[in-house]
Amino acid sequence: MATITNRPLGAGFSAITLISGLAGRIHAWNDARVTRASLSRLSDRELDDLGLVRGDIDDIAAGTYRR
């Protein structure tokens, strides 16, 4: 039995999908950059008040920080 569809060949891959994925990655990169810069400006005392050390900054910016 044949199936007829009106979906064009390659449906699911479009320029919009590509652009929105790229925009999402740029947004995530910028958020990580801003977070890293903000935390890096804090003194060791301020980081300690938050329960953090300088070595935690990259993990927090990357979203992989676990307590």
Phi and psi restraints in degrees (value plus and minus 20) as a CYANA .aco file:
   2 ALA   PHI    -110.2   -70.2
   2 ALA   PSI     127.5   167.5
   3 THR   PHI    -133.9   -93.9
   3 THR   PSI     111.7   151.7
   4 ILE   PHI    -129.4   -89.4
   4 ILE   PSI     112.8   152.8
   5 THR   PHI    -155.0  -115.0
   5 THR   PSI     135.9   175.9
   6 ASN   PHI    -121.7   -81.7
   6 ASN   PSI      -9.1    30.9
   7 ARG   PHI     -99.0   -59.0
   7 ARG   PSI     110.9   150.9
   8 PRO   PHI     -90.3   -50.3
   8 PRO   PSI     136.9   176.9
   9 LEU   PHI     -79.5   -39.5
   9 LEU   PSI     112.3   152.3
  10 GLY   PHI      63.5   103.5
  10 GLY   PSI      -5.5    34.5
  11 ALA   PHI     -80.1   -40.1
  11 ALA   PSI     123.0   163.0
  12 GLY   PHI      84.0   124.0
  12 GLY   PSI     -38.5     1.5
  13 PHE   PHI    -138.4   -98.4
  13 PHE   PSI      94.2   134.2
  14 SER   PHI    -160.6  -120.6
  14 SER   PSI     147.5   187.5
  15 ALA   PHI     -83.0   -43.0
  15 ALA   PSI     -55.1   -15.1
  16 ILE   PHI     -84.6   -44.6
  16 ILE   PSI     -62.4   -22.4
  17 THR   PHI     -82.5   -42.5
  17 THR   PSI     -63.6   -23.6
  18 LEU   PHI     -83.3   -43.3
  18 LEU   PSI     -66.6   -26.6
  19 ILE   PHI     -86.5   -46.5
  19 ILE   PSI     -62.6   -22.6
  20 SER   PHI     -87.5   -47.5
  20 SER   PSI     -55.5   -15.5
  21 GLY   PHI     -84.9   -44.9
  21 GLY   PSI     -62.4   -22.4
  22 LEU   PHI     -84.6   -44.6
  22 LEU   PSI     -63.7   -23.7
  23 ALA   PHI     -82.2   -42.2
  23 ALA   PSI     -59.1   -19.1
  24 GLY   PHI     -83.6   -43.6
  24 GLY   PSI     -62.2   -22.2
  25 ARG   PHI     -86.6   -46.6
  25 ARG   PSI     -59.1   -19.1
  26 ILE   PHI     -84.9   -44.9
  26 ILE   PSI     -61.5   -21.5
  27 HIS   PHI     -83.2   -43.2
  27 HIS   PSI     -64.4   -24.4
  28 ALA   PHI     -84.4   -44.4
  28 ALA   PSI     -61.0   -21.0
  29 TRP   PHI     -82.1   -42.1
  29 TRP   PSI     -63.4   -23.4
  30 ASN   PHI     -86.6   -46.6
  30 ASN   PSI     -60.4   -20.4
  31 ASP   PHI     -79.8   -39.8
  31 ASP   PSI     -64.2   -24.2
  32 ALA   PHI     -83.9   -43.9
  32 ALA   PSI     -60.2   -20.2
  33 ARG   PHI     -82.8   -42.8
  33 ARG   PSI     -65.3   -25.3
  34 VAL   PHI     -86.3   -46.3
  34 VAL   PSI     -62.4   -22.4
  35 THR   PHI     -82.0   -42.0
  35 THR   PSI     -66.8   -26.8
  36 ARG   PHI     -80.4   -40.4
  36 ARG   PSI     -63.7   -23.7
  37 ALA   PHI     -85.8   -45.8
  37 ALA   PSI     -61.5   -21.5
  38 SER   PHI     -85.0   -45.0
  38 SER   PSI     -65.7   -25.7
  39 LEU   PHI     -89.3   -49.3
  39 LEU   PSI     -53.0   -13.0
  40 SER   PHI     -88.0   -48.0
  40 SER   PSI     -46.5    -6.5
  41 ARG   PHI     -95.1   -55.1
  41 ARG   PSI     -36.6     3.4
  42 LEU   PHI     -94.2   -54.2
  42 LEU   PSI     130.1   170.1
  43 SER   PHI     -97.1   -57.1
  43 SER   PSI     147.3   187.3
  44 ASP   PHI     -81.8   -41.8
  44 ASP   PSI     -55.6   -15.6
  45 ARG   PHI     -84.1   -44.1
  45 ARG   PSI     -64.7   -24.7
  46 GLU   PHI     -85.6   -45.6
  46 GLU   PSI     -59.2   -19.2
  47 LEU   PHI     -84.0   -44.0
  47 LEU   PSI     -60.8   -20.8
  48 ASP   PHI     -82.6   -42.6
  48 ASP   PSI     -57.3   -17.3
  49 ASP   PHI     -81.2   -41.2
  49 ASP   PSI     -49.6    -9.6
  50 LEU   PHI    -107.7   -67.7
  50 LEU   PSI     -24.0    16.0
  51 GLY   PHI      59.6    99.6
  51 GLY   PSI       8.2    48.2
  52 LEU   PHI    -142.9  -102.9
  52 LEU   PSI     142.1   182.1
  53 VAL   PHI    -146.0  -106.0
  53 VAL   PSI     144.9   184.9
  54 ARG   PHI     -77.1   -37.1
  54 ARG   PSI     -53.1   -13.1
  55 GLY   PHI     -86.3   -46.3
  55 GLY   PSI     -36.1     3.9
  56 ASP   PHI    -102.4   -62.4
  56 ASP   PSI     -37.0     3.0
  57 ILE   PHI     -79.1   -39.1
  57 ILE   PSI     -67.6   -27.6
  58 ASP   PHI     -83.9   -43.9
  58 ASP   PSI     -59.3   -19.3
  59 ASP   PHI     -85.7   -45.7
  59 ASP   PSI     -58.9   -18.9
  60 ILE   PHI     -85.5   -45.5
  60 ILE   PSI     -65.5   -25.5
  61 ALA   PHI     -82.9   -42.9
  61 ALA   PSI     -55.7   -15.7
  62 ALA   PHI    -101.0   -61.0
  62 ALA   PSI     -31.9     8.1
  63 GLY   PHI      61.2   101.2
  63 GLY   PSI      -1.7    38.3
  64 THR   PHI    -131.3   -91.3
  64 THR   PSI      -8.9    31.1
  65 TYR   PHI     -91.1   -51.1
  65 TYR   PSI     110.2   150.2
  66 ARG   PHI    -149.7  -109.7
  66 ARG   PSI     116.4   156.4
